[in-house]
Amino acid sequence: MGRKIVATIFCCFLFGCFAATVGCVGGKKTPEAVLPNPQQISVDVDGVLLRHTDAVRNGEMDLAFDYLSAAMRLFPESEKVFDQSIRFVEISINHSDDEAVFLGEIVLGRIEGLIPFQEIGKIANARRRFNQIMDEIDSLFGVEEVLEDTVSVGQSVDDGLSDLFTDPLERFQLWLGDKQLEEWLFLADDLIRQTIQLDMEPPRGESPATRLGQSIRDHILSGEDIFRRVFVFSDEMPGNESVRDCRRQIESRLTNLSRAGEWLYNVWAYQRMVQVKERQSTDASLDLLIRLAAIDEGRLTPWFFEIYIDLWKRLFDRLTTDEERVSATKARMLKQATVGVQ
Protein backbone atom coordinates (compact mmCIF):
# COMPACT_ATOMS: atom_id res chain seq x y z
CA MET A 1 0.00 0.00 0.00
CA GLY A 2 2.82 2.38 0.93
CA ARG A 3 4.55 1.83 -2.41
CA LYS A 4 1.32 2.58 -4.30
CA ILE A 5 0.98 5.87 -2.43
CA VAL A 6 4.59 6.78 -3.21
CA ALA A 7 4.13 5.91 -6.88
CA THR A 8 0.93 7.98 -7.02
CA ILE A 9 2.68 11.03 -5.58
CA PHE A 10 5.52 10.87 -8.08
CA CYS A 11 3.16 10.18 -10.97
CA CYS A 12 1.36 13.42 -10.13
CA PHE A 13 4.39 15.61 -10.64
CA LEU A 14 5.57 13.53 -13.59
CA PHE A 15 2.19 14.11 -15.25
CA GLY A 16 2.59 17.82 -14.64
CA CYS A 17 5.99 17.60 -16.30
CA PHE A 18 4.54 15.91 -19.40
CA ALA A 19 1.40 18.05 -19.45
CA ALA A 20 3.40 21.24 -20.07
CA THR A 21 2.88 22.19 -23.69
CA VAL A 22 6.08 21.75 -25.60
CA GLY A 23 6.64 25.05 -27.32
CA CYS A 24 10.39 24.79 -27.72
CA VAL A 25 10.81 21.10 -28.54
CA GLY A 26 8.70 19.79 -31.35
CA GLY A 27 5.99 22.39 -30.70
CA LYS A 28 4.20 24.69 -33.16
CA LYS A 29 2.85 27.34 -30.84
CA THR A 30 4.57 30.27 -32.48
CA PRO A 31 6.46 30.94 -35.73
CA GLU A 32 9.58 31.59 -33.65
CA ALA A 33 9.79 27.87 -32.82
CA VAL A 34 10.60 26.92 -36.44
CA LEU A 35 13.90 25.06 -36.55
CA PRO A 36 16.75 25.88 -38.92
CA ASN A 37 17.18 24.17 -42.25
CA PRO A 38 18.01 20.47 -41.58
CA GLN A 39 20.99 20.82 -43.91
CA GLN A 40 22.46 23.54 -41.72
CA ILE A 41 25.78 22.44 -40.27
CA SER A 42 25.80 22.07 -36.49
CA VAL A 43 28.51 24.18 -34.90
CA ASP A 44 30.22 24.13 -31.55
CA VAL A 45 32.35 26.70 -29.83
CA ASP A 46 35.55 24.65 -30.02
CA GLY A 47 35.17 24.14 -33.76
CA VAL A 48 34.66 27.84 -34.46
CA LEU A 49 37.54 28.89 -32.23
CA LEU A 50 39.83 26.31 -33.84
CA ARG A 51 39.18 27.91 -37.22
CA HIS A 52 39.83 31.31 -35.65
CA THR A 53 43.14 30.17 -34.14
CA ASP A 54 44.28 28.62 -37.43
CA ALA A 55 43.51 31.86 -39.25
CA VAL A 56 45.55 33.87 -36.72
CA ARG A 57 48.43 31.42 -37.04
CA ASN A 58 48.33 31.80 -40.83
CA GLY A 59 48.30 35.58 -40.59
CA GLU A 60 44.76 35.85 -41.98
CA MET A 61 43.57 38.40 -39.44
CA ASP A 62 40.45 39.36 -41.39
CA LEU A 63 39.32 35.71 -41.52
CA ALA A 64 40.21 35.28 -37.85
CA PHE A 65 38.05 38.31 -37.10
CA ASP A 66 35.14 36.74 -39.00
CA TYR A 67 35.33 33.47 -37.06
CA LEU A 68 35.69 35.27 -33.74
CA SER A 69 32.70 37.48 -34.55
CA ALA A 70 30.67 34.36 -35.32
CA ALA A 71 31.73 32.81 -32.00
CA MET A 72 30.74 35.99 -30.13
CA ARG A 73 27.36 35.91 -31.85
CA LEU A 74 26.64 32.22 -31.25
CA PHE A 75 28.28 31.71 -27.86
CA PRO A 76 28.32 35.02 -25.94
CA GLU A 77 28.30 33.17 -22.61
CA SER A 78 31.39 31.07 -23.43
CA GLU A 79 34.46 31.75 -21.32
CA LYS A 80 36.59 30.39 -24.17
CA VAL A 81 35.18 33.02 -26.54
CA PHE A 82 35.90 35.73 -23.98
CA ASP A 83 39.48 34.47 -23.60
CA GLN A 84 40.06 34.36 -27.36
CA SER A 85 38.61 37.84 -27.76
CA ILE A 86 41.06 39.23 -25.21
CA ARG A 87 43.89 37.37 -26.91
CA PHE A 88 42.89 38.65 -30.35
CA VAL A 89 43.00 42.25 -29.11
CA GLU A 90 46.43 41.67 -27.54
CA ILE A 91 47.75 40.31 -30.84
CA SER A 92 46.06 42.91 -33.04
CA ILE A 93 47.14 46.06 -31.22
CA ASN A 94 50.76 44.98 -31.52
CA HIS A 95 50.42 43.98 -35.17
CA SER A 96 52.36 45.74 -37.91
CA ASP A 97 49.36 45.73 -40.22
CA ASP A 98 47.00 48.69 -39.78
CA GLU A 99 44.02 46.57 -40.79
CA ALA A 100 44.76 44.10 -37.98
CA VAL A 101 44.88 46.98 -35.50
CA PHE A 102 41.59 48.22 -36.96
CA LEU A 103 39.95 44.80 -36.42
CA GLY A 104 41.34 44.58 -32.89
CA GLU A 105 39.65 47.88 -32.06
CA ILE A 106 36.31 46.49 -33.24
CA VAL A 107 36.68 43.39 -31.06
CA LEU A 108 37.71 45.57 -28.13
CA GLY A 109 34.43 47.44 -28.43
CA ARG A 110 32.50 44.18 -28.28
CA ILE A 111 34.31 42.45 -25.42
CA GLU A 112 32.63 44.50 -22.71
CA GLY A 113 29.26 43.36 -24.07
CA LEU A 114 30.24 39.74 -23.35
CA ILE A 115 30.75 40.31 -19.62
CA PRO A 116 27.06 40.09 -18.53
CA PHE A 117 26.74 36.79 -20.42
CA GLN A 118 29.42 35.03 -18.37
CA GLU A 119 28.59 32.74 -15.45
CA ILE A 120 27.64 34.76 -12.38
CA GLY A 121 30.69 33.60 -10.45
CA LYS A 122 33.02 34.62 -13.29
CA ILE A 123 31.66 38.08 -14.10
CA ALA A 124 33.96 39.88 -11.65
CA ASN A 125 37.04 38.21 -13.13
CA ALA A 126 35.86 39.01 -16.67
CA ARG A 127 35.45 42.67 -15.73
CA ARG A 128 38.90 42.67 -14.13
CA ARG A 129 40.49 41.24 -17.27
CA PHE A 130 38.71 43.75 -19.50
CA ASN A 131 39.85 46.64 -17.31
CA GLN A 132 43.36 45.23 -17.36
CA ILE A 133 43.60 45.19 -21.15
CA MET A 134 42.08 48.67 -21.28
CA ASP A 135 44.85 49.85 -18.94
CA GLU A 136 47.45 48.25 -21.20
CA ILE A 137 45.98 49.96 -24.27
CA ASP A 138 45.79 53.24 -22.39
CA SER A 139 49.51 53.03 -21.70
CA LEU A 140 50.18 52.45 -25.41
CA PHE A 141 47.72 54.73 -27.20
CA GLY A 142 45.51 56.58 -24.74
CA VAL A 143 42.25 54.90 -23.93
CA GLU A 144 39.95 57.80 -24.86
CA GLU A 145 41.32 57.92 -28.40
CA VAL A 146 40.93 54.16 -28.80
CA LEU A 147 37.37 54.20 -27.47
CA GLU A 148 36.38 56.99 -29.84
CA ASP A 149 37.86 55.06 -32.75
CA THR A 150 36.13 51.90 -31.58
CA VAL A 151 32.72 53.57 -31.51
CA SER A 152 33.07 55.02 -35.02
CA VAL A 153 34.55 51.80 -36.39
CA GLY A 154 31.87 49.66 -34.80
CA GLN A 155 29.11 51.84 -36.21
CA SER A 156 30.51 51.76 -39.73
CA VAL A 157 31.12 48.02 -39.74
CA ASP A 158 27.81 47.05 -38.12
CA ASP A 159 25.60 49.21 -40.34
CA GLY A 160 23.34 46.79 -42.19
CA LEU A 161 25.02 43.79 -40.53
CA SER A 162 23.70 44.01 -36.98
CA ASP A 163 21.33 41.08 -37.50
CA LEU A 164 24.21 38.89 -38.70
CA PHE A 165 26.17 39.42 -35.50
CA THR A 166 23.54 40.00 -32.83
CA ASP A 167 20.17 38.52 -33.86
CA PRO A 168 19.10 36.45 -30.82
CA LEU A 169 16.32 34.62 -32.69
CA GLU A 170 18.83 33.20 -35.16
CA ARG A 171 21.05 32.00 -32.32
CA PHE A 172 18.04 30.53 -30.52
CA GLN A 173 16.87 28.60 -33.58
CA LEU A 174 20.38 27.34 -34.31
CA TRP A 175 20.74 26.22 -30.70
CA LEU A 176 17.41 24.35 -30.83
CA GLY A 177 18.59 22.63 -33.98
CA ASP A 178 21.47 21.04 -32.06
CA LYS A 179 18.87 19.07 -30.02
CA GLN A 180 20.75 19.68 -26.77
CA LEU A 181 17.63 20.83 -24.92
CA GLU A 182 15.43 18.09 -26.37
CA GLU A 183 17.87 15.39 -25.27
CA TRP A 184 18.23 16.90 -21.81
CA LEU A 185 14.45 17.01 -21.26
CA PHE A 186 14.08 13.42 -22.46
CA LEU A 187 16.76 12.16 -20.07
CA ALA A 188 15.29 14.21 -17.19
CA ASP A 189 11.91 12.52 -17.70
CA ASP A 190 13.60 9.12 -17.89
CA LEU A 191 15.45 9.70 -14.60
CA ILE A 192 12.21 10.70 -12.89
CA ARG A 193 10.56 7.60 -14.34
CA GLN A 194 13.33 5.41 -12.94
CA THR A 195 12.93 7.08 -9.55
CA ILE A 196 9.22 6.24 -9.47
CA GLN A 197 9.87 2.62 -10.38
CA LEU A 198 12.75 2.09 -7.94
CA ASP A 199 12.34 -0.88 -5.60
CA MET A 200 12.32 -0.03 -1.89
CA GLU A 201 13.73 -3.40 -0.83
CA PRO A 202 17.33 -3.22 0.48
CA PRO A 203 19.79 -4.53 -2.13
CA ARG A 204 22.57 -6.99 -1.42
CA GLY A 205 25.22 -4.74 -2.89
CA GLU A 206 25.31 -1.06 -3.69
CA SER A 207 21.90 0.59 -3.64
CA PRO A 208 20.54 1.55 -7.07
CA ALA A 209 19.37 4.72 -5.32
CA THR A 210 23.01 5.73 -4.95
CA ARG A 211 23.80 5.38 -8.65
CA LEU A 212 20.53 6.98 -9.73
CA GLY A 213 21.04 9.83 -7.28
CA GLN A 214 24.46 10.56 -8.78
CA SER A 215 22.98 10.57 -12.27
CA ILE A 216 20.33 13.03 -11.16
CA ARG A 217 22.88 15.36 -9.56
CA ASP A 218 24.96 15.33 -12.75
CA HIS A 219 21.87 15.99 -14.84
CA ILE A 220 20.86 18.91 -12.64
CA LEU A 221 24.29 20.48 -13.19
CA SER A 222 24.04 20.13 -16.96
CA GLY A 223 20.49 21.47 -16.79
CA GLU A 224 21.69 24.56 -14.95
CA ASP A 225 24.15 25.20 -17.79
CA ILE A 226 21.32 24.91 -20.32
CA PHE A 227 19.11 27.16 -18.21
CA ARG A 228 21.79 29.85 -18.23
CA ARG A 229 21.77 29.76 -22.03
CA VAL A 230 17.96 30.01 -22.19
CA PHE A 231 18.01 32.77 -19.59
CA VAL A 232 20.19 34.79 -21.96
CA PHE A 233 17.67 34.25 -24.76
CA SER A 234 14.74 35.19 -22.51
CA ASP A 235 16.54 38.36 -21.49
CA GLU A 236 17.15 39.24 -25.15
CA MET A 237 13.65 38.25 -26.32
CA PRO A 238 11.29 38.79 -23.33
CA GLY A 239 8.18 38.54 -25.51
CA ASN A 240 9.09 35.32 -27.31
CA GLU A 241 6.67 32.58 -26.26
CA SER A 242 8.96 29.75 -27.42
CA VAL A 243 11.77 30.98 -25.21
CA ARG A 244 9.40 31.34 -22.26
CA ASP A 245 8.16 27.78 -22.84
CA CYS A 246 11.73 26.47 -22.87
CA ARG A 247 12.49 28.27 -19.64
CA ARG A 248 9.34 26.94 -17.94
CA GLN A 249 10.08 23.38 -18.99
CA ILE A 250 13.67 23.52 -17.74
CA GLU A 251 12.59 25.05 -14.42
CA SER A 252 9.92 22.37 -14.03
CA ARG A 253 12.35 19.52 -14.72
CA LEU A 254 15.00 20.98 -12.41
CA THR A 255 12.45 21.21 -9.60
CA ASN A 256 11.24 17.66 -10.17
CA LEU A 257 14.77 16.31 -10.40
CA SER A 258 15.61 17.96 -7.07
CA ARG A 259 12.56 16.35 -5.50
CA ALA A 260 13.49 13.01 -7.02
CA GLY A 261 16.99 13.37 -5.60
CA GLU A 262 15.59 13.98 -2.11
CA TRP A 263 13.29 10.99 -2.45
CA LEU A 264 16.23 8.80 -3.47
CA TYR A 265 18.09 9.95 -0.38
CA ASN A 266 15.12 8.84 1.72
CA VAL A 267 15.03 5.49 -0.13
CA TRP A 268 18.72 4.94 0.55
CA ALA A 269 18.29 5.92 4.22
CA TYR A 270 15.30 3.61 4.62
CA GLN A 271 17.20 0.70 3.06
CA ARG A 272 20.09 1.29 5.46
CA MET A 273 17.72 1.40 8.44
CA VAL A 274 16.16 -1.91 7.36
CA GLN A 275 19.62 -3.46 7.09
CA VAL A 276 20.51 -2.20 10.58
CA LYS A 277 17.30 -3.66 11.98
CA GLU A 278 18.07 -7.04 10.46
CA ARG A 279 21.52 -7.10 12.12
CA GLN A 280 20.43 -6.12 15.63
CA SER A 281 20.87 -9.66 16.91
CA THR A 282 24.30 -10.23 15.36
CA ASP A 283 26.23 -6.95 15.21
CA ALA A 284 27.45 -4.72 18.04
CA SER A 285 25.11 -1.85 18.82
CA LEU A 286 27.87 0.75 18.45
CA ASP A 287 28.75 -0.50 14.97
CA LEU A 288 25.11 -0.29 13.94
CA LEU A 289 24.76 3.21 15.39
CA ILE A 290 27.77 4.36 13.40
CA ARG A 291 26.07 3.04 10.25
CA LEU A 292 22.95 4.99 11.18
CA ALA A 293 25.05 8.08 11.88
CA ALA A 294 25.75 8.44 8.16
CA ILE A 295 22.11 9.38 7.62
CA ASP A 296 21.26 13.08 7.68
CA GLU A 297 18.00 12.93 9.61
CA GLY A 298 17.24 16.53 8.64
CA ARG A 299 16.53 15.34 5.07
CA LEU A 300 14.15 12.56 6.07
CA THR A 301 10.42 12.72 5.54
CA PRO A 302 8.35 12.53 8.79
CA TRP A 303 7.66 8.79 8.58
CA PHE A 304 11.28 7.85 7.86
CA PHE A 305 12.40 10.25 10.56
CA GLU A 306 10.22 8.44 13.14
CA ILE A 307 11.74 5.11 12.11
CA TYR A 308 15.21 6.60 12.44
CA ILE A 309 14.62 8.08 15.90
CA ASP A 310 13.01 4.89 17.23
CA LEU A 311 15.81 2.70 15.91
CA TRP A 312 18.53 5.01 17.19
CA LYS A 313 16.99 5.12 20.69
CA ARG A 314 16.66 1.34 20.94
CA LEU A 315 20.27 0.77 19.87
CA PHE A 316 21.60 3.63 21.99
CA ASP A 317 19.88 2.24 25.09
CA ARG A 318 21.78 -1.01 24.60
CA LEU A 319 25.18 0.68 24.95
CA THR A 320 26.88 -0.17 28.23
CA THR A 321 29.63 2.43 28.65
CA ASP A 322 29.90 6.20 28.47
CA GLU A 323 32.75 5.81 26.00
CA GLU A 324 30.44 4.01 23.56
CA ARG A 325 27.72 6.63 24.05
CA VAL A 326 30.20 9.43 23.32
CA SER A 327 31.45 7.65 20.20
CA ALA A 328 27.92 7.13 18.88
CA THR A 329 26.91 10.74 19.60
CA LYS A 330 30.05 12.12 17.98
CA ALA A 331 29.50 10.00 14.87
CA ARG A 332 25.91 11.24 14.60
CA MET A 333 26.85 14.89 14.99
CA LEU A 334 29.92 14.88 12.77
CA LYS A 335 28.59 12.38 10.21
CA GLN A 336 31.86 10.49 10.26
CA ALA A 337 30.52 7.40 8.55
CA THR A 338 30.48 7.07 4.78
CA VAL A 339 27.46 8.77 3.28
CA GLY A 340 25.56 7.06 0.50
CA VAL A 341 23.22 9.19 -1.62
CA GLN A 342 24.06 12.87 -1.19
MOQUI-V746721 format. One record per backbone hydrogen bond with DSSP energy under -1.0 kcal/mol. NH is the residue of the N-H (numbers start at 0). CO is the residue of the C=O. If there is no record, write none. Layout:
BEGIN
nh: <NH;NH>
co: <CO;CO>
END
This chain:
BEGIN
nh: <4;5;6;7;8;9;10;11;12;13;14;15;16;17;18;22;32;33;39;47;48;49;50;51;52;53;54;55;56;57;58;59;60;63;64;65;66;67;68;69;70;71;72;73;74;77;81;82;83;84;85;86;87;88;89;90;91;92;94;100;101;102;103;104;105;106;107;108;110;113;116;117;121;125;126;127;128;129;130;131;132;133;134;135;136;137;138;140;141;145;146;147;148;149;150;151;152;153;154;155;156;157;158;160;164;165;166;170;171;172;173;174;175;176;178;182;183;184;185;186;187;188;189;190;191;192;193;194;195;196;209;210;211;212;213;214;215;216;217;218;219;220;221;222;223;224;225;226;227;228;229;230;231;232;233;234;235;236;239;243;244;245;246;247;248;249;250;251;252;253;254;255;256;257;258;259;260;261;262;263;264;265;266;267;268;269;270;271;272;273;274;275;276;277;279;281;282;287;288;289;290;291;292;294;296;298;299;304;305;306;307;308;309;310;311;312;313;314;315;316;318;324;325;326;327;328;329;330;331;332;333;334>
co: <0;1;2;3;4;5;6;7;8;9;10;11;12;13;14;20;29;30;36;43;44;45;46;47;48;49;50;51;52;53;55;54;58;59;60;61;62;63;64;65;66;67;68;69;70;74;77;78;79;80;81;82;83;84;85;86;87;88;91;96;97;98;99;100;101;102;103;104;106;110;113;114;118;121;122;123;124;125;126;127;128;129;130;131;132;133;134;136;136;141;142;143;144;145;146;147;148;149;150;151;152;153;154;157;160;161;162;166;167;168;169;170;171;172;175;178;179;180;181;182;183;184;185;186;187;188;189;190;191;192;206;206;207;208;209;210;211;212;213;214;215;216;217;218;219;220;221;222;223;224;225;226;227;228;229;230;231;232;236;239;240;241;242;243;244;245;246;247;248;249;250;251;252;253;254;255;256;257;258;259;260;261;262;263;264;265;266;267;268;269;270;271;272;273;276;278;278;283;284;285;286;287;288;291;294;295;296;300;301;302;303;304;305;306;307;308;309;310;311;312;315;320;321;322;323;324;325;326;327;328;329;330>
END
